[in-house]
Amino acid sequence: MNFPDKLTVIVRDRQTGLPIGQVAVRMELFAAHKNNYSVGPSVTDEKGQVVFTRAACELAIKRAKEMFLMDYHSNLGECRPFVEVSLHLPERVEGMIRQYKDAPHFWGLGFDDPERTIAVLQNVKNADYASALVRASEHEIMSHPQLELLLSKKDGSSRGF
């Protein structure tokens, strides 16, 4: 798969169109062999934006292969020609925090600054929103490296950051 130098994701409220800050999103790369790769989670800024870079994708793949030797095989170029970006499920956020607290020396290997990452994840608002994802082809992200992820409040109300 070809991946742009950077892919910007803008997270907005489905009803109001306002940007949503402080939510964790992840990107999935679909491996040609064995398991898929998760990049992130990354937390949106006050403009509702996160950026996924090609370098971050390659590093996530490298780290996954190092942490789980038998589970991963493909490199970025071998991944299928589409990606999915989704709201990181609240239970997955909680699980990441719990795993890191239980075994920081192992689970911290997946991040440049694991303590900061976990601290930021403890304050995300993902539980306020329904699950959502956007899928894009290689052609789409190479020709226009920006995606929009629309979220809906779980209680039916809407408000941006």
Sine and cosine of phi, psi and omega as CSV:
sin_phi,cos_phi,sin_psi,cos_psi,sin_omega,cos_omega
0.00,0.00,0.70,-0.72,0.17,-0.98
-1.00,0.10,0.67,-0.74,0.01,-1.00
-0.76,-0.65,0.68,-0.74,-0.01,-1.00
-0.92,0.40,0.26,-0.96,0.06,-1.00
-0.83,0.55,-0.62,0.79,0.10,-1.00
-0.51,-0.86,0.57,-0.82,0.06,-1.00
-0.85,-0.53,0.89,-0.46,0.01,-1.00
-1.00,-0.06,0.75,-0.66,0.06,-1.00
-0.91,-0.41,0.79,-0.62,0.05,-1.00
-0.94,-0.35,0.84,-0.55,-0.01,-1.00
-0.98,-0.20,0.82,-0.57,-0.05,-1.00
-0.76,-0.65,0.40,-0.92,0.12,-0.99
-0.95,0.31,0.78,-0.63,-0.06,-1.00
-0.87,0.49,-0.59,0.80,-0.06,-1.00
-0.99,0.10,-0.70,0.71,-0.13,-0.99
-1.00,-0.09,-0.38,0.92,-0.08,-1.00
0.98,0.18,0.00,1.00,-0.01,-1.00
-0.96,0.29,0.54,-0.84,0.05,-1.00
-0.92,0.38,0.51,-0.86,0.02,-1.00
-0.89,-0.46,0.90,-0.43,0.07,-1.00
-1.00,-0.07,0.25,-0.97,0.07,-1.00
0.88,0.48,0.63,0.78,0.20,-0.98
-0.85,-0.53,0.58,-0.82,-0.01,-1.00
-1.00,-0.05,0.78,-0.63,0.07,-1.00
-0.84,-0.54,0.41,-0.91,0.02,-1.00
-0.72,-0.69,0.39,-0.92,0.06,-1.00
-0.88,-0.48,0.66,-0.75,0.05,-1.00
-0.93,-0.37,0.76,-0.66,0.11,-0.99
-0.97,-0.26,0.72,-0.69,-0.10,-0.99
-0.99,-0.14,0.94,-0.33,-0.07,-1.00
-0.94,0.34,0.53,-0.85,0.08,-1.00
-0.97,0.26,-0.49,0.87,-0.01,-1.00
-0.75,-0.66,0.64,-0.77,0.06,-1.00
0.88,0.48,-0.69,-0.72,-0.18,-0.98
-1.00,0.05,0.46,-0.89,0.07,-1.00
-0.97,0.23,0.23,-0.97,-0.02,-1.00
-0.93,-0.37,0.65,-0.76,0.09,-1.00
-0.96,-0.29,0.77,-0.64,0.04,-1.00
-0.93,-0.38,0.80,-0.60,-0.07,-1.00
0.97,-0.25,-0.35,-0.94,0.22,0.98
-0.97,0.25,0.46,-0.89,0.11,-0.99
-0.87,-0.49,0.57,-0.82,-0.06,-1.00
-0.97,-0.24,0.74,-0.67,-0.03,-1.00
-0.92,0.40,0.53,-0.85,0.06,-1.00
-1.00,0.06,-0.14,-0.99,-0.04,-1.00
-0.91,0.42,-0.31,0.95,0.07,-1.00
-1.00,-0.02,0.08,1.00,-0.01,-1.00
0.97,0.26,0.36,0.93,-0.11,-0.99
-0.93,-0.36,0.54,-0.84,0.23,-0.97
-0.69,-0.72,0.42,-0.91,0.03,-1.00
-0.83,-0.55,0.78,-0.63,0.13,-0.99
-0.95,-0.30,0.82,-0.58,-0.01,-1.00
-0.97,-0.24,0.36,-0.93,0.09,-1.00
-0.87,0.50,-0.66,0.75,0.01,-1.00
-0.87,0.49,-0.64,0.77,0.03,-1.00
-0.91,0.40,-0.61,0.79,0.05,-1.00
-0.89,0.45,-0.73,0.68,0.00,-1.00
-0.89,0.45,-0.62,0.79,0.03,-1.00
-0.93,0.37,-0.65,0.76,0.04,-1.00
-0.88,0.48,-0.65,0.76,0.03,-1.00
-0.91,0.42,-0.71,0.70,0.01,-1.00
-0.87,0.50,-0.72,0.70,-0.02,-1.00
-0.92,0.40,-0.65,0.76,0.02,-1.00
-0.88,0.48,-0.67,0.74,0.01,-1.00
-0.91,0.41,-0.61,0.79,0.01,-1.00
-0.95,0.31,-0.62,0.78,-0.05,-1.00
-0.97,0.23,-0.54,0.84,-0.09,-1.00
-0.73,-0.68,0.97,0.24,-0.16,-0.99
-0.77,0.64,-0.66,0.75,-0.11,-0.99
-1.00,-0.01,-0.13,0.99,-0.17,-0.99
-0.99,-0.11,-0.28,0.96,-0.11,-0.99
-0.77,-0.64,0.57,-0.82,-0.06,-1.00
-0.69,-0.72,-0.71,0.70,-0.14,-0.99
-0.94,0.35,0.43,-0.90,0.20,-0.98
-0.97,-0.24,0.04,-1.00,-0.08,-1.00
-0.86,0.52,-0.68,0.73,-0.01,-1.00
-0.89,0.46,-0.42,0.91,-0.01,-1.00
-1.00,-0.01,-0.14,0.99,0.00,-1.00
-0.93,0.37,0.41,-0.91,0.00,-1.00
-0.91,0.41,0.42,-0.91,-0.17,-0.99
-0.99,0.15,0.75,0.66,0.12,-0.99
-0.36,-0.93,0.34,-0.94,0.05,-1.00
-0.74,-0.67,0.34,-0.94,0.17,-0.98
-0.81,-0.59,0.70,-0.72,0.10,-1.00
-0.89,-0.46,0.76,-0.65,-0.08,-1.00
-0.62,-0.78,0.34,-0.94,0.18,-0.98
-0.90,0.43,0.77,-0.64,0.03,-1.00
-0.95,0.30,0.86,-0.52,-0.09,-1.00
-0.83,0.55,0.68,-0.74,-0.03,-1.00
-0.82,0.57,-0.62,0.79,0.01,-1.00
-0.93,0.37,-0.49,0.87,0.07,-1.00
-0.95,0.31,-0.62,0.78,0.07,-1.00
-0.87,0.49,-0.75,0.66,0.02,-1.00
-0.87,0.49,-0.65,0.76,0.03,-1.00
-0.89,0.45,-0.66,0.75,0.03,-1.00
-0.88,0.47,-0.68,0.73,0.01,-1.00
-0.89,0.46,-0.72,0.69,0.00,-1.00
-0.89,0.45,-0.71,0.70,0.01,-1.00
-0.88,0.48,-0.69,0.73,-0.01,-1.00
-0.89,0.46,-0.68,0.74,0.01,-1.00
-0.90,0.43,-0.57,0.82,0.00,-1.00
-0.97,0.25,-0.58,0.82,-0.07,-1.00
-0.55,-0.84,0.93,0.36,-0.08,-1.00
-0.88,0.47,-0.53,0.85,-0.03,-1.00
-0.92,0.39,-0.51,0.86,0.04,-1.00
-1.00,0.04,-0.83,0.55,-0.10,-1.00
-0.93,0.36,-0.38,0.93,0.06,-1.00
-0.94,0.34,-0.29,0.96,0.00,-1.00
-0.89,0.46,-0.35,0.94,-0.04,-1.00
-0.99,0.15,-0.06,1.00,-0.10,-0.99
-0.71,-0.70,0.50,-0.87,0.08,-1.00
-0.91,0.41,-0.69,0.72,-0.01,-1.00
-0.73,-0.68,0.99,0.16,-0.12,-0.99
-0.87,0.49,-0.61,0.79,-0.01,-1.00
-0.90,0.45,-0.68,0.73,0.02,-1.00
-0.92,0.40,-0.68,0.73,0.00,-1.00
-0.86,0.51,-0.74,0.68,-0.02,-1.00
-0.91,0.41,-0.64,0.77,0.03,-1.00
-0.88,0.48,-0.67,0.74,0.02,-1.00
-0.92,0.39,-0.67,0.74,-0.01,-1.00
-0.90,0.44,-0.46,0.89,0.00,-1.00
-0.92,0.38,-0.26,0.97,-0.06,-1.00
-0.92,-0.39,0.18,0.98,-0.03,-1.00
-0.96,0.27,0.36,-0.93,-0.05,-1.00
-0.96,-0.27,0.43,0.90,-0.07,-1.00
-0.86,0.52,-0.55,0.83,-0.03,-1.00
-0.91,0.42,-0.30,0.96,0.01,-1.00
-0.98,0.19,-0.21,0.98,-0.15,-0.99
-0.86,-0.52,0.51,-0.86,0.08,-1.00
-0.97,0.26,0.47,-0.88,0.04,-1.00
-0.83,0.56,0.64,-0.77,0.00,-1.00
-0.42,-0.91,0.48,-0.88,0.09,-1.00
-0.48,-0.88,0.35,-0.94,0.09,-1.00
-0.75,-0.66,0.69,-0.73,0.02,-1.00
-0.92,-0.38,0.65,-0.76,0.02,-1.00
-0.64,-0.77,0.56,-0.83,0.02,-1.00
-0.99,0.13,0.31,-0.95,0.10,-0.99
-0.81,0.59,-0.71,0.71,0.00,-1.00
-0.86,0.51,-0.69,0.72,-0.01,-1.00
-0.89,0.45,-0.73,0.69,-0.07,-1.00
-0.97,0.24,-0.41,0.91,0.06,-1.00
-0.97,0.24,-0.60,0.80,-0.02,-1.00
-0.99,0.14,-0.47,0.88,0.02,-1.00
-0.55,-0.84,1.00,0.00,-0.13,-0.99
-0.97,0.23,0.84,0.54,0.05,-1.00
-0.53,-0.85,0.70,-0.71,0.05,-1.00
-0.81,-0.59,0.44,-0.90,0.07,-1.00
-0.88,-0.47,0.78,-0.62,0.06,-1.00
-0.93,-0.37,0.88,-0.48,-0.03,-1.00
-0.99,-0.16,0.78,-0.62,-0.02,-1.00
-0.90,-0.43,0.50,-0.86,0.09,-1.00
-0.88,-0.48,0.67,-0.74,0.07,-1.00
-0.90,0.43,0.60,-0.80,0.01,-1.00
-0.92,0.40,-0.57,0.82,-0.04,-1.00
-1.00,0.07,0.06,1.00,0.04,-1.00
1.00,-0.04,-0.30,0.95,0.04,-1.00
-0.99,0.11,0.31,-0.95,-0.01,-1.00
-0.71,-0.70,0.67,-0.75,0.13,-0.99
-0.33,-0.94,0.58,-0.81,0.02,-1.00
-0.99,0.10,-0.28,-0.96,-0.03,-1.00
-0.97,0.25,0.00,0.00,0.00,0.00
